[in-house]
């Protein structure tokens, strides 16, 4: 039957019933977009693309059918420019079009594959920075580096667009399994909203084309809205778990703590399932009636069932491109052997391709034992299930069978057992540090009867839910929708559900205080969910990542990647440090320069990131020595912008004319300095400069970093230099025999953490004694950082209260810089960059003003007489 003309189709669409339903769908879509934006449920770039998709929705609907695919392709290209801008967006589109063009070179299939492999290897080499002129980010001109040819920001998205879909496209192109055209190819590879996400569902080309308006448009839209609502709920639950539920392994003590760690580690996958639902739902709004991406995967009854339910597109991709070709190539070996070999090859490919996916995100190819254990272990277990099903056959019934209580009990136990097993496997996969796994295991073994009861209750509850929903079938796309789904009553119920969820989300997000009578903690959680910031554990992980391996900080964490992904293009650091064999461990190389986070840092002839000074204190000079970490060394700000230089400049400009003295603040800070290192710097370096005052700068990670020097001290046989560390090791039963390797940092933190207060008090007492023996006044400075506002100040307030109490008990004066940012409403403006906890130049200015005020008002420096006015520091609004 010939398709109706556009005019006839349009007359049918403009009937009262169709217009009313389309209006309802549009309102639903608009409210969902508003809810996502108000809740800050995803990145700002996704919000912009989603808003653009909303704007193009009605235009796409009323276009002639032949124009819709071209319009979708144009909208996808526009999203690239919307997110990346003209320069970077053109590079992304240009490289992508080259790859698409190579697929259609007029040559044999394998010659085209060879061309693509050569180009892909070249791009991979650039991503791995093996071609410096092509891949290194730009630096400042005075760093002496050239400007890169390809912007580094596009690599993760280019990989997400082409690394897997190119295989599916070539496969269908070879067998001419679908219709091909430039608009279809552009819409497929630059697919809305792929530009926002480095992790994206592997959508099959043939399936995408065949699903385009394969059912009634309004039915497809309503399914898409339902899935977007489901994605919104998944992401809300994920953010709540992420912010409130995640615990660090080093803080795990009881069996319940361990169970919480294991459970939340698995549930963080809600991020992926929620995102994929949003993507599939948005594609439905442009007529692509794709099947579900996930189907109740938490309720799987076996490992094979789990593999069928979770990331369904990935399973289909592997089956199409790996399993089926391998099976048919080896079926001469026999059915069971061919299935076994093909299954193991498919899971080995999954391991390799997941690592390849992370290569495009991180720039390095991870080979980690936990990956192998997870994927090959899961593969072996799935293989056993597949062979059993192949031999015994899956149970089928001609009629609906009435389940018995025993059947339900079996389903409950199978679901609970699968859930527990997957949780443990997922924990191993996500925790490659063996020492952390040992802590989790030891805590589980200490579980009491109450702990065991609660731990068993959770999977049993999951099993009961699974039994209740066991008959629910997977949604395979718009064309197979049950006719009931489009009855006026069914449409009204679904629309009402979407509208209600969206409206409630918007109302609660705008008025979280309405939840206080119900649950004050829930009201607080809503406020935190609206903030785009990492949780406490990830903030600490980022701090470690600055000085160790930032890539590992994002390995399993797309939330953290998205935060870090917003950093500037020239975001790199040139090393200008050198090691030492004493407790200081590392220091700057004197008279060196290097690029760092978009600026150039200059090290003076004495090895400080500071102005030039002399070893001997000049006559008439009041000298202060300061030691801290990267914040205090001016991470990412100019040489003259560090807060200690701001304070020094004000002292010499405003106080020196009144006293006739010169003031020096010598900065001995270095990134990553831990408390033991700061004490060692004071005792081994600072005293040689005969300062009048020593400022020991403590931040909110002081206790977390207190024992991180212990493995180094053990390895260098330096523990005896710090008796309070040796005492903590004895109390924590941390015994290392001669010749043994030092324990992991996480093991040290776990065993010595309970003695942190006593150890910090002992450190402060030693600081005071060492200073007083040389006539130097010790002062502890409590540093305020902008990231304290990310996780609500009550989380970190106890840290500074403990530090102040212990320092004052040791007889040391405390200067608290908190309040420096009191006049700033948007604390994000004080961050060096999105996701970076270091202070910007604006933050350093405020900290310098605060330090100047305290040095003068607290009589730390010789100043004007007590009745003279003191200039007040400037404040930014």
C-alpha positions in Angstrom: 0.0 0.0 0.0 1.4 3.4 -0.9 2.3 5.8 1.8 -0.2 8.7 2.2 0.9 12.1 0.9 2.3 14.6 3.3 -0.9 16.7 3.0 -3.1 13.8 3.9 -0.9 12.8 6.8 -0.9 16.4 8.1 -4.7 16.5 8.0 -4.8 13.4 10.1 -2.3 14.9 12.6 -4.4 18.0 13.1 -7.5 16.3 14.4 -8.5 17.3 17.9 -7.6 14.0 19.4 -4.1 13.9 17.9 -3.4 17.5 18.7 -4.5 17.1 22.3 -2.3 14.0 22.7 0.7 15.7 21.1 0.2 18.7 23.3 0.2 16.5 26.4 3.4 14.7 25.2 5.0 18.1 24.6 4.2 19.3 28.1 5.5 16.0 29.5 8.8 16.5 27.6 9.1 20.1 28.7 8.5 19.2 32.4 11.0 16.4 32.2 13.6 18.8 30.8 12.8 21.3 33.5 13.2 18.7 36.2 16.5 17.5 34.8 17.8 21.0 34.6 16.6 22.2 38.0 17.9 19.1 39.8 21.3 19.4 38.0 21.0 15.7 37.4 23.6 15.8 34.6 26.2 18.0 33.1 25.5 21.5 31.9 26.4 20.4 28.3 23.7 17.7 28.4 21.2 20.3 29.7 21.9 22.5 26.7 21.6 19.6 24.3 18.5 18.4 26.0 16.9 21.9 25.7 17.9 22.0 22.1 16.2 18.6 21.5 13.1 19.9 23.2 13.1 22.9 20.8 13.5 20.7 17.8 10.9 18.1 18.8 7.8 19.6 17.3 9.7 20.7 14.2 10.8 17.2 13.6 7.3 15.8 14.2 5.7 18.0 11.5 8.4 17.6 8.9 7.8 15.3 5.9 9.0 11.8 6.7 11.8 12.1 4.1 13.3 15.1 5.8 13.3 13.8 9.4 16.5 11.9 9.2 18.3 14.8 7.7 16.9 17.1 10.4 18.1 14.7 13.1 21.6 14.6 11.5 21.7 18.4 11.4 20.6 18.7 15.0 23.3 16.2 16.0 26.0 18.2 14.2 24.6 21.4 15.9 25.0 19.7 19.3 28.7 19.2 18.6 29.2 22.9 18.1 26.9 23.7 21.0 29.1 21.7 23.4 32.6 22.1 21.9 32.4 25.4 20.1 33.5 26.1 16.6 37.2 25.2 16.8 37.1 21.9 18.8 33.8 21.0 17.2 35.2 21.3 13.7 38.1 19.0 14.7 35.7 16.4 16.1 33.4 16.5 13.0 36.3 16.6 10.6 38.0 13.5 12.0 34.7 11.7 12.2 33.8 12.5 8.6 37.2 11.1 7.5 36.4 7.9 9.3 32.9 7.7 7.7 34.4 8.5 4.3 36.9 5.6 4.6 34.0 3.2 5.1 32.8 4.1 1.6 36.1 4.2 -0.3 35.5 2.5 -3.7 37.6 -0.5 -2.9 37.2 -4.0 -1.6 35.9 -4.4 2.0 39.2 -5.6 3.4 41.1 -2.7 1.8 38.7 -0.3 3.5 39.2 -2.1 6.8 43.0 -1.8 6.3 42.7 2.0 5.7 40.5 2.4 8.8 43.0 0.4 10.9 45.9 2.6 9.8 44.0 5.8 10.6 42.7 4.4 13.9 46.2 3.4 15.0 47.4 7.0 14.2 44.6 8.5 16.2 45.3 6.1 19.1 48.9 7.1 19.0 47.9 10.7 19.2 45.5 9.9 22.1 48.4 8.2 23.9 50.6 11.3 23.3 53.0 9.3 21.2 52.9 12.0 18.6 53.8 15.1 20.7 53.1 17.8 18.2 49.7 16.3 17.5 48.5 15.4 20.9 50.0 17.5 23.7 47.8 20.2 25.0 48.7 23.8 24.5 50.6 25.6 27.2 51.4 29.3 27.8 53.8 30.9 25.4 56.4 31.5 28.0 56.5 27.8 28.8 58.4 27.3 25.5 55.9 24.8 24.2 54.1 24.7 20.9 50.4 24.6 20.4 48.9 21.2 19.8 47.2 20.5 16.4 44.3 18.4 17.7 42.5 19.5 20.9 42.8 16.9 23.6 39.2 17.5 24.8 37.7 15.7 21.8 39.4 12.3 22.2 36.9 10.7 24.7 33.9 11.7 22.7 35.5 10.8 19.4 36.2 7.3 20.9 32.7 7.0 22.2 31.2 7.8 18.8 33.4 5.6 16.6 35.2 2.9 18.6 32.3 0.4 18.6 29.7 1.8 16.2 32.2 1.8 13.4 32.4 -2.0 13.7 28.6 -2.3 13.6 28.4 0.1 10.7 31.0 -1.8 8.7 29.3 -5.1 9.5 25.9 -3.9 8.1 27.6 -2.1 5.2 29.3 -5.3 4.1 26.1 -7.2 4.0 23.9 -4.3 2.9 21.7 -5.0 5.9 20.0 -1.6 5.8 19.7 1.7 3.9 22.7 3.9 3.7 23.0 7.7 3.0 25.2 10.6 4.2 22.4 11.9 6.5 21.9 8.5 8.0 25.6 8.0 8.6 26.1 11.5 10.2 23.0 11.0 12.4 24.3 7.6 13.5 27.8 8.5 14.4 27.3 12.0 15.8 24.0 10.8 17.4 22.2 13.2 19.8 23.3 13.4 22.6 26.6 11.4 22.3 28.6 14.6 22.3 27.9 14.9 26.1 29.0 11.4 27.2 32.2 9.4 27.0 30.1 6.3 27.9 27.2 5.7 25.5 25.0 2.7 24.5 26.3 0.7 21.5 23.4 1.3 19.2 23.2 -1.0 16.2 23.0 0.8 12.8 20.5 -1.6 11.2 18.3 -1.5 14.3 18.4 2.3 14.5 17.3 2.7 10.8 14.6 0.0 11.0 13.2 1.5 14.2 12.6 5.0 12.7 8.9 5.7 13.1 8.2 1.9 13.0 5.0 2.5 15.0 2.6 5.3 15.7 4.6 8.4 16.5 2.7 9.3 19.6 3.1 5.8 21.0 6.8 6.0 20.4 7.0 9.4 22.1 5.1 8.2 25.2 7.4 5.2 25.6 10.4 7.6 25.3 9.0 9.8 28.0 8.4 6.8 30.2 12.0 5.7 29.8 13.3 9.2 30.4 11.3 9.3 33.6 12.8 6.0 34.6 16.3 7.4 33.8 15.6 10.4 35.9 14.7 8.3 38.9 17.7 6.0 38.4 20.0 9.0 38.4 18.3 10.6 41.4 18.8 7.3 43.3 22.4 7.1 42.1 23.2 10.6 43.3 21.7 9.9 46.7 23.7 6.7 47.0 26.8 8.4 45.7 26.6 11.4 48.1 25.2 9.6 51.2 26.0 5.9 50.9 29.6 5.5 49.6 32.2 4.7 52.1 36.0 4.5 51.9 37.5 1.0 52.4 39.9 2.4 55.1 36.8 3.5 57.2 35.2 0.1 57.1 35.1 -1.5 60.6 32.0 -3.6 61.0 30.3 -6.2 58.9 27.5 -3.7 58.1 30.2 -1.2 57.0 31.6 -3.9 54.6 28.1 -4.8 53.4 27.4 -1.1 52.7 30.6 -0.8 50.7 29.8 -3.9 48.6 26.1 -2.9 48.0 26.8 0.8 47.1 29.7 -0.2 44.8 27.2 -2.3 42.7 24.4 0.2 42.9 26.6 3.0 41.5 25.9 1.3 38.2 22.6 3.1 38.4 24.5 6.0 36.8 25.0 4.0 33.6 21.5 2.5 33.5 19.9 5.9 34.2 22.0 7.6 31.5 21.2 4.9 28.9 17.5 5.2 29.7 17.7 9.0 29.1 19.5 8.5 25.8 17.1 5.8 24.5 14.1 8.0 25.6 15.5 11.0 23.9 15.9 9.1 20.7 12.3 8.0 20.9 11.3 11.6 20.9 12.8 11.7 17.3 10.9 8.6 16.2 13.6 5.9 16.9 11.6 3.1 18.6 14.6 1.3 20.1 14.3 -1.5 22.6 15.2 -1.3 26.3 18.8 -0.9 27.2 18.4 -2.6 30.6 15.7 -4.7 32.1 15.4 -5.2 35.8 19.0 -6.3 36.0 19.1 -6.2 39.8 16.4 -9.0 39.8 18.3 -11.5 37.7 17.8 -15.2 38.6 21.1 -16.5 37.2 24.3 -15.2 35.6 23.0 -15.9 32.2 19.9 -14.0 33.0 22.0 -11.1 34.3 24.0 -11.1 31.1 20.7 -10.9 29.1 19.3 -8.1 31.2 22.2 -5.7 31.8 23.5 -3.4 29.0 21.4 -5.3 26.5 22.9 -3.3 23.5 26.4 -4.4 24.5 25.3 -8.0 24.7 23.7 -7.8 21.3 26.8 -6.1 19.8 29.0 -8.8 21.1 26.7 -11.5 19.9 26.5 -10.0 16.4 30.2 -9.2 15.9 32.0 -11.8 18.1 29.9 -14.7 19.4 28.0 -15.6 16.2 31.0 -15.4 13.8 33.1 -17.4 16.3 30.4 -20.0 16.8 29.7 -20.6 13.1 33.4 -20.7 12.4 34.0 -23.4 15.0 30.8 -25.4 15.0 32.6 -28.2 13.2 34.1 -28.9 16.7 30.6 -29.8 17.9 27.8 -27.7 19.3 28.9 -27.6 22.9 32.5 -26.9 22.2 31.7 -24.2 19.7 29.4 -22.5 22.3 32.1 -22.8 25.0 34.8 -21.4 22.8 32.6 -18.6 21.4 31.4 -17.6 24.9 34.9 -17.4 26.4 36.1 -15.4 23.4 33.2 -13.0 23.7 34.0 -12.3 27.4 37.7 -11.9 26.6 36.7 -9.4 23.9 34.5 -7.7 26.5 37.5 -7.3 28.8 39.7 -6.0 26.0 37.1 -3.6 24.6 36.2 -2.2 28.0 39.9 -1.4 28.5 40.0 0.0 25.0 37.0 2.2 25.9 38.8 3.5 29.0 41.9 4.1 26.8 40.0 6.8 24.9 38.8 8.4 28.1 42.1 8.3 30.0 44.8 8.0 27.3 46.3 4.8 28.8 45.3 1.2 28.3 44.5 -0.3 31.7 45.6 -3.9 32.4 44.3 -4.7 35.9 44.0 -8.1 37.5 40.5 -7.3 38.8 39.3 -6.8 35.2 40.4 -10.2 34.3 38.9 -11.8 37.4 35.5 -10.1 36.8 35.1 -10.7 33.1 36.7 -14.1 32.7 35.0 -15.3 36.0 31.7 -14.0 34.8 32.3 -15.6 31.4 33.0 -19.0 32.9 29.9 -18.9 35.1 27.7 -17.8 32.2 29.2 -20.5 30.1 28.2 -23.1 32.6 24.6 -21.7 32.6 24.6 -21.6 28.8 25.7 -25.2 28.4 23.1 -26.4 31.0 20.4 -24.5 29.2 21.6 -25.9 25.8 21.5 -29.5 27.1 18.4 -29.4 29.3 16.5 -26.7 27.3 14.8 -23.7 28.9 11.4 -24.5 30.5 8.6 -23.5 28.3 4.8 -24.0 28.7 2.1 -23.8 26.1 -0.2 -22.2 28.6 0.4 -19.8 31.4 1.4 -21.9 34.4 0.2 -21.0 37.8 3.2 -20.8 40.0 3.3 -22.5 43.4 4.6 -21.2 46.6 7.6 -23.5 46.2 8.3 -22.1 42.7 8.2 -18.6 44.2 10.6 -19.6 47.0 13.0 -21.0 44.4 12.9 -17.7 42.4 13.5 -15.7 45.6 16.5 -17.8 46.5 17.9 -17.8 43.0 17.5 -14.0 42.7 19.0 -13.4 46.1 21.9 -15.7 45.4 22.6 -14.1 42.0 22.4 -10.6 43.6 24.9 -11.5 46.3 27.3 -13.1 43.8 27.2 -10.2 41.4 27.7 -7.8 44.3 30.9 -9.6 45.3 32.2 -9.9 41.8 31.4 -6.2 41.2 33.3 -5.3 44.3 36.4 -7.2 43.2 36.2 -5.5 39.8 35.8 -2.0 41.3 38.5 -2.5 44.0 41.7 -3.5 42.3 43.7 -2.7 45.5 44.2 -6.1 47.3 44.7 -4.4 50.7 41.3 -2.7 50.5 39.7 -6.0 49.7 41.4 -7.5 52.7 39.9 -4.8 54.9 36.4 -5.5 53.5 36.8 -9.2 54.0 38.1 -8.9 57.5 35.2 -6.7 58.5 32.7 -9.2 57.1 34.3 -11.9 59.2 33.7 -9.8 62.3 30.0 -9.7 61.6 27.8 -10.3 64.7 24.4 -12.0 64.7 22.6 -8.7 64.2 24.9 -7.8 61.3 24.4 -11.1 59.6 20.6 -10.8 59.9 20.5 -7.4 58.3 23.0 -8.5 55.6 20.9 -11.5 54.7 17.6 -9.5 54.7 18.7 -7.2 51.9 19.2 -9.9 49.1 16.1 -11.8 50.4 14.0 -8.6 49.9 15.5 -8.3 46.4 14.5 -11.9 45.8 10.9 -11.2 46.9 10.6 -8.3 44.6 12.1 -10.4 41.8 9.5 -13.1 42.4 6.7 -10.6 42.3 7.9 -9.2 39.0 9.2 -12.4 37.4 6.6 -12.3 34.6 7.4 -8.9 33.4 8.8 -9.0 29.8 11.4 -6.9 28.3 10.3 -4.0 26.0 11.7 -4.8 22.6 10.7 -1.6 20.8 7.8 0.5 19.6 6.6 -2.0 17.0 5.8 -4.6 19.6 4.0 -2.5 22.1 0.9 -4.0 23.6 -2.2 -2.5 22.0 -3.4 -1.7 25.6 -0.5 0.8 25.8 -2.2 3.2 23.4 -5.8 3.0 24.7 -6.9 6.5 26.0 -7.0 5.2 29.5 -3.5 3.7 29.3 -2.2 6.8 27.7 -3.7 9.0 30.4 -2.2 6.8 33.2 1.3 6.9 31.6 1.1 10.7 31.0 -0.2 11.3 34.5 2.7 9.3 35.9 5.3 11.3 33.9 3.7 14.6 34.8 3.4 13.7 38.5 7.1 12.6 38.8 8.3 15.7 36.9 6.2 18.1 38.9 7.2 16.5 42.3 10.8 16.6 41.4 10.6 20.3 40.4 8.6 21.3 43.5 10.9 19.4 45.9 14.0 20.8 44.1 12.8 24.4 44.4 11.4 24.0 47.9 13.4 21.3 49.7 12.4 22.7 53.1 8.9 21.2 52.6 10.6 17.8 53.3 11.8 18.9 56.7 8.7 17.6 58.6 9.0 14.3 56.8 12.8 13.9 57.0 15.4 16.7 57.6 18.1 14.5 56.2 16.2 14.0 53.0 15.7 17.7 52.7 19.5 18.1 53.1 20.1 15.4 50.5 17.9 17.2 47.9 20.0 20.3 48.4 23.2 18.2 47.9 21.9 16.4 44.9 21.3 19.7 43.1 25.0 20.5 43.6 27.5 19.3 41.0 30.3 18.0 43.2 32.0 14.8 44.1 31.3 13.1 47.4 33.7 13.2 50.3 35.5 10.0 49.2 36.1 11.2 45.7 37.3 14.7 46.9 40.0 12.8 48.9 40.7 10.6 45.9 41.1 13.7 43.7 43.6 15.1 46.2 45.6 11.9 46.0 45.2 11.9 42.2 46.9 15.3 41.9 50.2 13.8 43.2 49.8 10.1 42.2 47.7 8.8 39.3 44.8 11.0 38.3 43.7 8.4 35.7 43.0 5.8 38.4 40.8 8.3 40.2 38.4 8.2 37.2 38.7 4.5 36.3 35.3 3.3 37.5 33.7 6.7 38.2 32.0 8.5 35.4 30.8 11.1 37.9 34.3 12.1 38.8 35.3 11.9 35.1 32.6 14.4 34.2 33.8 16.8 36.8 37.4 16.5 35.8 36.4 16.6 32.1 35.5 20.2 32.5 39.1 21.3 33.2 40.9 23.6 30.7 42.7 22.3 27.7 46.2 23.2 28.9 45.6 21.2 32.1 49.0 19.6 32.6 52.0 19.9 35.0 55.7 19.7 34.2 57.7 18.1 37.0 60.2 20.4 38.6 60.8 18.3 41.7 63.5 16.0 42.9 63.7 13.3 45.5 65.5 13.2 48.8 66.5 10.3 51.0 65.3 11.8 54.3 61.8 12.3 55.7 61.2 15.3 53.5 61.0 12.9 50.5 60.8 15.5 47.7 61.5 19.2 47.0 61.6 21.7 44.2 64.7 21.9 42.0 66.3 25.3 42.7 66.3 27.8 39.9 63.8 25.9 37.7 60.6 26.8 35.8 57.8 24.7 34.5 54.2 24.9 33.2 51.4 24.0 35.6 47.7 24.2 35.0 47.9 27.0 32.5 50.5 29.1 34.3 54.3 29.1 34.7 55.7 28.6 38.2 59.2 29.8 39.0 61.4 28.3 41.7 64.0 30.5 43.3 67.6 29.7 43.9 66.8 28.3 47.3 64.2 25.8 46.1 61.1 27.7 47.0 58.2 28.8 44.8 58.7 32.3 45.9 60.7 35.5 45.5 64.4 35.5 45.9 65.7 35.6 49.5 69.0 35.3 51.3 69.9 32.5 53.7 71.0 35.0 56.3 68.2 37.1 57.6 68.8 40.8 56.6 69.0 43.3 59.4 65.7 45.0 60.3 63.7 42.1 58.8 61.0 40.1 60.4 61.0 36.7 58.8 58.2 34.2 58.6 58.6 30.7 57.2 55.5 28.9 55.9 55.1 25.3 54.9 52.0 23.6 53.5 50.9 21.7 50.5 49.9 22.5 46.9 47.2 25.0 48.0 49.9 26.9 49.8 52.5 26.6 47.0 50.0 28.2 44.7 48.8 25.3 42.5 47.6 26.8 39.2 48.0 30.5 40.0 50.8 32.9 39.0 54.0 33.4 41.0 52.8 36.7 42.5 49.3 35.6 43.1 49.9 33.1 46.0 48.2 34.1 49.2 51.4 34.3 51.2 52.8 36.8 48.6 49.6 38.8 48.9 50.0 38.9 52.7 53.7 39.8 52.4 53.0 42.6 49.9 50.4 44.1 52.2 52.7 43.9 55.3 55.4 45.8 53.4 53.0 48.2 51.9 50.8 49.0 54.9 52.8 48.1 58.0 56.4 48.6 57.1 56.2 52.4 56.8 54.9 52.5 60.4 57.5 50.1 61.9 60.5 50.7 59.7 60.8 46.9 59.4 60.8 44.7 56.3 58.6 41.6 56.3 59.4 38.3 54.6 57.1 35.3 54.3 59.3 32.4 52.8 57.2 29.7 51.2 58.6 26.1 51.7 55.4 24.4 50.6 55.3 21.6 48.0 52.4 19.7 46.5 51.5 16.6 48.4 53.4 17.4 51.6 52.0 15.3 54.5 52.2 16.3 58.2 55.4 14.3 58.8 57.0 15.9 55.7 56.0 19.4 56.9 57.5 18.7 60.3 60.7 17.4 58.6 60.9 20.5 56.4 60.7 22.7 59.5 63.4 20.8 61.4 65.8 20.1 58.5 65.4 23.2 56.2 63.5 26.1 57.8 65.6 26.6 60.9 68.7 27.2 58.8 67.0 30.5 57.7 66.6 31.8 61.3 62.9 32.7 61.0 61.0 34.6 63.8 57.8 32.6 63.2 57.0 29.3 61.6 53.5 28.9 60.0 52.5 25.2 59.8 49.5 25.2 57.4 46.9 22.5 58.1 44.0 21.7 55.8 40.9 19.5 56.0 42.9 16.4 54.8 45.4 16.6 57.6 44.2 13.5 59.4 43.7 11.6 56.1 47.3 12.2 55.2 48.8 11.9 58.7 50.0 8.3 58.2 50.6 8.3 54.4 54.4 8.8 55.1 54.6 5.6 57.1 55.4 3.2 54.1 58.2 5.5 53.0 59.6 5.8 56.5 59.6 2.0 56.8 61.3 1.6 53.5 64.0 4.2 54.3 64.3 3.0 57.9 63.4 6.4 59.3 60.6 5.4 61.7 62.9 5.8 64.7 63.2 9.6 63.9 59.5 10.0 64.8 58.8 8.1 68.1 55.1 9.0 68.0 54.8 7.2 64.7 56.5 4.1 66.1 54.1 4.2 69.1 51.1 4.3 66.8 52.4 1.4 64.8 52.9 -0.6 68.1 49.4 0.2 69.3 47.9 -0.7 65.9 49.9 -3.9 65.7 51.5 -2.8 62.5 54.6 -4.9 62.6 57.0 -5.1 59.6 59.9 -7.5 59.9 63.3 -6.5 58.4 63.3 -7.2 54.7 59.5 -7.2 54.3 57.8 -4.8 51.9 56.1 -1.9 53.6 52.3 -2.3 53.9 49.8 -0.5 51.5 48.8 3.0 52.4 45.2 1.9 52.9 46.3 -0.8 55.4 48.3 1.7 57.3 45.3 4.1 57.4 43.0 1.3 58.6 45.3 0.1 61.4 46.6 3.5 62.6 43.5 5.6 62.0 42.1 5.1 65.5 45.3 6.8 66.9 45.2 9.8 64.7 44.3 12.3 67.5 47.1 11.1 69.8 49.6 11.1 66.9 48.6 14.6 65.8 48.9 15.9 69.4 52.4 14.4 69.7 53.4 16.0 66.4 52.3 19.4 67.6 54.1 19.0 70.9 57.3 18.1 69.0 56.8 21.1 66.7 56.5 23.4 69.7 59.6 21.9 71.4 61.7 22.1 68.2 60.7 25.8 67.6 61.2 26.9 71.2 64.6 25.3 71.4 65.7 27.7 68.6 63.8 30.8 69.7 61.1 30.5 67.0 57.4 31.0 67.5 55.3 28.2 66.1 51.8 29.0 64.7 49.3 26.6 63.2 47.3 28.0 60.3 43.9 26.4 59.4 43.4 26.8 55.7 39.9 27.4 54.2 39.3 25.8 50.8 36.4 26.3 48.4 35.6 22.6 48.2 34.4 22.6 51.8 31.2 24.1 50.4 30.8 21.1 48.0 30.0 18.6 50.8 28.5 21.0 53.3 30.7 22.5 56.0 29.4 20.3 58.8 31.2 17.4 57.3 34.6 19.1 57.7 34.0 21.4 60.7 35.0 18.6 63.2 38.4 18.3 61.4 39.3 21.9 62.1 37.9 21.7 65.6 40.1 18.8 66.4 43.2 20.5 64.9 42.6 23.7 66.8 42.0 21.9 70.1 45.2 19.7 69.7 47.4 22.6 68.7 46.2 24.8 71.5 46.7 22.0 74.0 50.3 21.7 72.8 50.7 25.5 73.5 50.7 26.6 69.9 48.9 29.7 68.6 46.2 29.0 65.9 45.2 31.3 63.1 42.0 30.3 61.4 41.6 31.5 57.8 38.0 30.4 57.7 35.8 33.4 57.0 38.0 34.5 54.1 35.3 33.4 51.7 32.4 34.6 53.7 31.5 37.4 51.3 31.4 35.1 48.3 28.0 33.7 47.3 29.2 31.4 44.6 32.1 29.3 46.0 32.5 27.6 42.6 34.1 30.9 41.4 36.9 30.3 43.9 37.8 27.0 42.4 40.8 26.9 40.1 38.6 25.0 37.5 35.6 22.6 37.5 36.5 19.7 39.7 39.8 21.2 41.0 39.7 21.9 44.8 42.6 24.4 44.7 41.9 28.1 45.0 41.8 30.4 42.1 43.7 33.7 42.1 40.5 35.3 43.5 40.6 32.8 46.4 44.3 33.4 47.0 43.6 37.2 47.2 40.9 36.6 49.9 43.1 34.2 51.8 46.1 36.6 51.7 43.9 39.4 53.0 42.7 37.2 55.8 46.2 36.0 56.7 47.5 39.6 56.7 44.6 40.7 59.0 45.3 37.8 61.5 49.1 38.3 61.5 48.6 41.9 62.5 45.6 41.7 64.8 46.9 38.7 66.7 50.3 40.4 67.1 52.2 37.7 65.3 54.2 40.4 63.6 55.5 43.6 65.0 53.0 46.2 63.9 51.6 49.6 64.8 50.7 50.5 68.3 47.5 48.9 69.6 45.4 52.1 69.2 46.4 52.7 65.6 43.8 51.8 62.9 44.5 48.7 60.8 43.5 48.6 57.2 40.7 46.1 56.7 41.1 43.5 53.9 39.0 43.9 50.7 36.1 41.6 50.2 34.6 40.2 47.0 30.9 39.8 46.5 
